[in-house]
Amino acid sequence: MEPFEQYHHYSQNLLLAQHEISEIIKHHLTRGEVREDFIIQYLNKSIQNCASHLKRGFIALGKEGQSGQADILLVKQYAELIDLGNRGNVIVNPEDCLMMIEVKSTLTGTYLNDLNVTAKLIKTANPNIICGMFAYKSELGKKAIMKRCGHDYDSATATYFDSKEEPSPIMYPFIDFILLLDKIDGDESEEELEMQGRNQLFLRKGLEIEARYFRGTYDPIIRDLVSLVKSLLMR
């Protein structure tokens, strides 16, 4: 295993372990912010000079007011901000925002629907803002997520495919990526612990009109997030 692959495997396992440990925090808002901090710290350590670009807070939407609070925002260099002075919360203009990420402990269809509505509103202000979901585990199975993102399953070959001739509908046209680490619930045997990440998933939507979702290229998939953030900062 090459050094970067080994590092990101370690980091993904560490994020899963940190998620588990954070369960001792009883205050839901604080627990959520701690988990967001883990992800921000990972990105800061993985991408040089990234720290000043990662915030949390709101996107100004003109007459619409502002977006709901985003768990993680990636902003441009020299972005105009309103510093709210509360754990790094800011308000940023849409033209100065590169990406917003919702972070969920457990992915559900409701959360995806809500993010799709939020992303549509944000993209009316700036269609180039990347809107995505980061989840540690999921109520939805991989087949269900893939189906909702336009991919069918071939049981004969045990593979997912996106038919160009008869494309399946996409339920979340305004969500640009979905990242699922796949944290196993319940009493975990040694064998199950070795299988953590067996349903890890990174789906990224293309940039063109009527774009389709494609699978991530890295194992572990957390490295796909690093690649995406890096590419946005280099624009």
N, C-alpha and C positions, 0 to 999 in steps of 0.2 A: 504494500500500500504506500503510495507516494505521500510526501509530508503534508501537502495541503488537504488531500483526501482524509488522511488520518486526523488532522486538526479539526476539520469540519464534522467528522464522525464524533469526535470527542465533544465538540461544542453542542451538537444536536442532543447527545445523551445528557450533557450538562443542563441544557434547557429543560429537558424532560424531568430531570432530577430536581431542579429548582422549582418547577411547577408543582411537583409533589410536596416538597418541603413547605411551599408557600401556603398549603392548606391549613397550616397551624394558625394563620392570620384569620381571625374571625370577622373583621370588618371588611365587607365585600369590596368597597371602593379602594381601600388601601391595598388589599390583596391583588386587585386588578392592576393598580399602578405599579406594584412591585414586579409583577410578571411582565409588564411593558418595559420596565427598566432593564430586566434581564435581556430582552431582545435588543434594546438600544445599546447596552453595553457590548453585546456580541458584535453588532454592526460596527461600533466604534473601534473595537479591537481588530476587526477584520479589514477595514477600509481606512486608509490613511486620510487624515484631515476631515473625517466624516462628522465629528462630534458637534460642530457648530451648525450643522444642517438638520439635525434631528430634534424635533420639538414634539409637543402635544398641545392640543387646543382646537382652535376654530378657524374656518375659512370664511372670510367676508364675502357676502353674496349680494352686495348692492341693496336694492330695495327689498330683497327677500330677507334681509337681516344678516344672519350668519348660519353656518352649518351647525349641526350638533357637535358635541365635543368629540374630536378624533383622538384615538389612542396614541397614534404615532403620525407625525407629519414630517415629510422631507421637504425642506425649503431651499430656494436658490441662495447662492452667495449674494450678499448685500441685499437680501430680502427686506422689505419694509415690514416691520412688526410692531404690534402693540403687546408689550410685556405685561402680563397680568399678575406677575409676581407670586404665582402659586404653583410650586413644583414644575416650573418651566413652561407653564401654559401661556400661549400667545394667541393673537389673532393675526392672520396673514392674508394679504390680498391674493385672489385666485391666480393672478399672473405670476406671482412669486412662489407658488406652491407646485412641487413636482409630484408628490405622492401622498396619499393618506391610507392608513392601515387600521382596520378594526381588528382587535385582538380578543379572541374568545377562548375560554377554557374548553367548552364543548360546542362544536359546530352543530347547528340545527337548520332546518329549512326556513324557519322564521327569521333567523339571523341573516341568512343569505337574501331572503326577500327584502328585509329592511335595508340591508346594505345596497341592494340594487336600486331601491327608491332614493336613498341618500346620494348614491353615485350619479344618478340621473340629474338630480338637482345641482350637484357640484359641477358636472360637466356642462351644464347650461352656462355657467360662469366661465369655465375654461375647459374645453373638451380634451385638453392634453394632460390633465391631472390623472395620474394612475391611481385607481381605487382598488384596494385588495383586502382579502380576509386572511388572517393568520389564526390557526386553531391548533390546540394541542391534541384534542381527541374529537370524536364525532358521533352523533346519534345516527347520522346517515352512513350507510355502507358505501364503499368505493364505487360499486356499480351504480348506485343511485346518484351520486355526485357526478360521475362521468356521463350518465344518461342526461341529466339536467344541463350538462355542458356540451351536449350534442354528440356524444360518443356512444356507440352501441357495443355490445359484448358478443363475441363469437365463442360459444361454449366449446366448439370443436377444437379450436386452437388456443383457447383460454387467453384471448387477446382483445383489446379494445380497438375500435376503428371508427373513423369519421368518414362516412360515405360522401363522395363528391357528387355522385349521381342522384342520391336520395338523402340529402343531409337531414339529420334530426334537428328539431327546433332547439334553440338555446333559451333557457329560462332566465338567465341573468345577463342580458346583453350589455349592461353598464358596469359589470364587475370585470376588472382587468386581470386579476389573478386570485387563485385560491391555494393556500398553502396549508397542508395538514401534516402535523408531525406524527400523529397516531400514537397517542398514549393509551396503553391497555389499562382497563379498569379491573377492579376486583382483586382477589387473592392471586398473586402472580407466582407461578412456579418458576424454577430456574429455566425450564424450556421456554416458557412464555416470555421471560425477560429477554432471552436471546432473539425472540421474534418481534421485539419492539421495533416499530418502523416498517413492518411488513406491508402495511397499508399506507405508508407515507405517500404523499401526493402533492405535486405542484403543477397547476394548470395555468397557463398564460394565454391571454387573448391577443391575437395579432392586432396591429395598428391600423390596418386598412379597413375601409368601409365593409360592413357585413362580415367582419373578421370572425374566424373560428378559434376555438381553444386548441392549444397544443401542449404536449407533456413536457415537463422539465427535462433537462439533459444531465443533471448531476445526481450522484448518489454519495452522500445523503442530500436530500432535497433542500435543506437549509442553505446550501451553497448557491442555489438558484436565486434566493432572495439577495444574497450578497452581489451576485452578478447583475441583478436588476437594479439595485440601488447604485452600484458603481456606474452602470451605463447611463442612468439618469443624471448623475453628478457630472459626467463627462460631456454632456450635451452642450 
